[in-house]
Protein backbone atom coordinates (compact mmCIF):
# COMPACT_ATOMS: atom_id res chain seq x y z
CA UNK A 1 0.00 0.00 0.00
CA UNK A 2 1.41 3.33 -1.02
CA UNK A 3 0.79 6.73 0.54
CA UNK A 4 3.03 8.67 -1.82
CA UNK A 5 0.17 10.93 -3.00
CA UNK A 6 0.09 12.81 0.30
CA UNK A 7 -3.45 11.59 0.97
CA UNK A 8 -3.47 9.72 4.30
CA UNK A 9 -6.23 7.46 2.93
CA UNK A 10 -4.23 6.45 -0.17
CA UNK A 11 -3.12 3.23 1.49
CA UNK A 12 -6.73 2.07 1.67
CA UNK A 13 -7.40 2.56 -2.06
CA UNK A 14 -6.81 -1.06 -3.02
CA UNK A 15 -9.16 -2.22 -0.24
CA UNK A 16 -12.14 -0.08 -1.30
CA UNK A 17 -13.81 -2.81 -3.41
CA UNK A 18 -14.16 -4.89 -0.21
CA UNK A 19 -15.47 -2.11 2.05
CA UNK A 20 -19.15 -2.93 1.57
CA UNK A 21 -18.54 -6.65 2.15
CA UNK A 22 -16.90 -6.06 5.52
CA UNK A 23 -19.13 -3.15 6.58
CA UNK A 24 -16.61 -0.33 6.33
CA UNK A 25 -17.99 3.16 5.70
CA UNK A 26 -16.03 6.32 4.99
CA UNK A 27 -17.16 9.80 5.97
CA UNK A 28 -15.00 12.37 4.24
CA UNK A 29 -15.36 16.03 5.13
CA UNK A 30 -13.34 18.75 3.49
CA UNK A 31 -13.54 22.33 2.32
CA UNK A 32 -14.85 22.71 -1.19
CA UNK A 33 -11.75 24.79 -2.01
CA UNK A 34 -9.52 22.34 -3.84
CA UNK A 35 -12.30 19.75 -3.98
CA UNK A 36 -12.19 19.59 -7.76
CA UNK A 37 -8.45 18.94 -7.69
CA UNK A 38 -8.83 16.31 -4.96
CA UNK A 39 -11.35 14.42 -7.08
CA UNK A 40 -8.47 13.45 -9.37
CA UNK A 41 -6.68 11.62 -6.55
CA UNK A 42 -6.83 7.86 -6.94
CA UNK A 43 -8.60 7.30 -3.60
CA UNK A 44 -11.40 9.76 -4.38
CA UNK A 45 -11.88 8.37 -7.89
CA UNK A 46 -12.16 4.85 -6.53
CA UNK A 47 -14.53 5.81 -3.71
CA UNK A 48 -16.91 7.42 -6.21
CA UNK A 49 -16.89 4.42 -8.60
CA UNK A 50 -19.60 2.41 -6.83
CA UNK A 51 -21.85 5.47 -6.72
CA UNK A 52 -20.99 6.90 -3.34
CA UNK A 53 -23.58 9.05 -1.66
CA UNK A 54 -22.87 12.24 0.21
CA UNK A 55 -23.72 15.86 0.85
CA UNK A 56 -22.35 18.79 -1.13
CA UNK A 57 -22.64 22.02 0.86
CA UNK A 58 -22.04 25.64 -0.17
CA UNK A 59 -18.90 26.56 -2.05
CA UNK A 60 -17.39 27.95 -5.21
CA UNK A 61 -19.03 26.52 -8.36
CA UNK A 62 -15.67 26.86 -10.14
CA UNK A 63 -14.54 23.73 -8.25
CA UNK A 64 -16.66 21.72 -10.69
CA UNK A 65 -18.65 18.55 -10.09
CA UNK A 66 -17.68 17.10 -6.71
CA UNK A 67 -20.07 14.18 -6.38
CA UNK A 68 -22.67 12.71 -8.70
CA UNK A 69 -22.57 15.64 -11.10
CA UNK A 70 -23.27 18.15 -8.31
CA UNK A 71 -21.09 21.22 -7.98
CA UNK A 72 -21.05 23.47 -4.92
CA UNK A 73 -22.84 26.81 -5.11
CA UNK A 74 -23.59 29.68 -2.73
CA UNK A 75 -26.27 28.57 -0.23
CA UNK A 76 -27.36 29.50 3.30
CA UNK A 77 -25.44 27.85 6.18
CA UNK A 78 -26.28 24.16 6.52
CA UNK A 79 -28.04 23.92 3.16
CA UNK A 80 -26.81 21.29 0.76
CA UNK A 81 -27.60 18.69 -1.85
CA UNK A 82 -27.82 15.06 -0.78
CA UNK A 83 -26.47 12.89 -3.61
CA UNK A 84 -27.89 9.36 -3.59
CA UNK A 85 -28.54 6.67 -6.19
CA UNK A 86 -31.83 5.76 -4.50
CA UNK A 87 -33.13 9.23 -3.59
CA UNK A 88 -31.77 11.41 -6.37
CA UNK A 89 -30.42 14.82 -5.41
CA UNK A 90 -32.81 16.51 -2.96
CA UNK A 91 -32.01 19.82 -1.29
CA UNK A 92 -31.48 19.31 2.46
CA UNK A 93 -30.86 21.36 5.58
CA UNK A 94 -28.47 20.11 8.25
CA UNK A 95 -28.21 21.51 11.75
CA UNK A 96 -25.89 21.55 14.71
CA UNK A 97 -27.24 20.94 18.18
CA UNK A 98 -25.40 22.77 20.95
Wavefront OBJ file of the C-alpha trace (Angstrom):
o trace
v 0.000 0.000 0.000
v 1.409 3.333 -1.023
v 0.791 6.726 0.538
v 3.026 8.668 -1.815
v 0.169 10.929 -2.997
v 0.088 12.807 0.302
v -3.450 11.593 0.975
v -3.472 9.718 4.298
v -6.227 7.464 2.926
v -4.233 6.454 -0.168
v -3.120 3.230 1.485
v -6.732 2.073 1.669
v -7.398 2.556 -2.057
v -6.813 -1.062 -3.021
v -9.160 -2.225 -0.238
v -12.141 -0.080 -1.302
v -13.805 -2.813 -3.409
v -14.164 -4.891 -0.213
v -15.465 -2.110 2.055
v -19.153 -2.929 1.573
v -18.540 -6.654 2.148
v -16.899 -6.059 5.519
v -19.133 -3.153 6.581
v -16.607 -0.327 6.328
v -17.990 3.156 5.703
v -16.034 6.319 4.987
v -17.162 9.801 5.969
v -15.005 12.368 4.237
v -15.362 16.031 5.128
v -13.336 18.752 3.487
v -13.542 22.325 2.323
v -14.853 22.715 -1.186
v -11.754 24.788 -2.013
v -9.516 22.341 -3.836
v -12.298 19.748 -3.980
v -12.194 19.595 -7.757
v -8.454 18.945 -7.690
v -8.831 16.305 -4.960
v -11.355 14.421 -7.075
v -8.469 13.450 -9.372
v -6.677 11.622 -6.548
v -6.831 7.860 -6.943
v -8.603 7.297 -3.602
v -11.401 9.763 -4.381
v -11.875 8.374 -7.889
v -12.162 4.849 -6.530
v -14.527 5.806 -3.709
v -16.911 7.418 -6.209
v -16.891 4.420 -8.603
v -19.602 2.405 -6.832
v -21.855 5.467 -6.720
v -20.992 6.902 -3.336
v -23.577 9.050 -1.661
v -22.874 12.244 0.211
v -23.719 15.862 0.848
v -22.351 18.793 -1.131
v -22.638 22.015 0.864
v -22.044 25.637 -0.175
v -18.900 26.557 -2.047
v -17.395 27.946 -5.207
v -19.031 26.521 -8.360
v -15.668 26.857 -10.137
v -14.544 23.726 -8.251
v -16.660 21.718 -10.691
v -18.651 18.553 -10.090
v -17.684 17.096 -6.712
v -20.071 14.177 -6.380
v -22.668 12.708 -8.701
v -22.568 15.640 -11.098
v -23.274 18.152 -8.314
v -21.091 21.218 -7.979
v -21.054 23.472 -4.924
v -22.839 26.813 -5.113
v -23.590 29.678 -2.729
v -26.272 28.571 -0.234
v -27.365 29.496 3.303
v -25.444 27.847 6.175
v -26.278 24.155 6.520
v -28.045 23.916 3.162
v -26.805 21.291 0.757
v -27.598 18.690 -1.854
v -27.824 15.055 -0.777
v -26.472 12.888 -3.607
v -27.887 9.355 -3.586
v -28.542 6.671 -6.191
v -31.832 5.763 -4.500
v -33.133 9.225 -3.595
v -31.770 11.410 -6.368
v -30.422 14.822 -5.410
v -32.810 16.507 -2.957
v -32.011 19.823 -1.291
v -31.484 19.313 2.458
v -30.863 21.358 5.576
v -28.466 20.112 8.250
v -28.207 21.511 11.750
v -25.890 21.548 14.712
v -27.244 20.942 18.178
v -25.398 22.771 20.954
l 1 2 3 4 5 6 7 8 9 10 11 12 13 14 15 16 17 18 19 20 21 22 23 24 25 26 27 28 29 30 31 32 33 34 35 36 37 38 39 40 41 42 43 44 45 46 47 48 49 50 51 52 53 54 55 56 57 58 59 60 61 62 63 64 65 66 67 68 69 70 71 72 73 74 75 76 77 78 79 80 81 82 83 84 85 86 87 88 89 90 91 92 93 94 95 96 97 98
